[in-house]
Structure formats: C-alpha cells, structure tokens
C-alpha cells in the first residue's frame, strides 16, 4: 500500500492514509523526541522534593487560568 491523500473540493490535501508500519515508525520516532529534557526533569525533581518536605504551594485552577493565556 502506498501513501494516499484525501483532498477537499478545492484539491487541497486534508488527510492522509499511510501504511500501518510507517505510522508505527512515525510514532516511535516522535516518542524519542518527546523525552523530557534536563530542565523539565530538574523541575519535576524540585516539585517532588517540595511535595516530600511539605514546602509545596498549591494553587487553584482559577489562579492557574489567570496566568496561562487563552487560545
């Protein structure tokens, strides 16, 4: 089976059909790139330490929503 494209009425590609083995290869490659980096690991280590020693600060979802931009 070859890669197939689904197009809309304007001929623009909107979807793709690929063989399952190619899909699995793409998933495996993406997983390699999704490994957390050293900054993320350090942040998680710090969070776990704060959780253990009782210095963690908890905030509500409303507080987080104030900080994060809406899309």
Secondary structure, 3 states (H helix, E strand, C coil): CCCEEEECCCCCEEEEECCHHHHHHHHHHHHHHCCCCHHHHHHHHHHHHHHHHCCCCCCCHHHHHHHCCCC
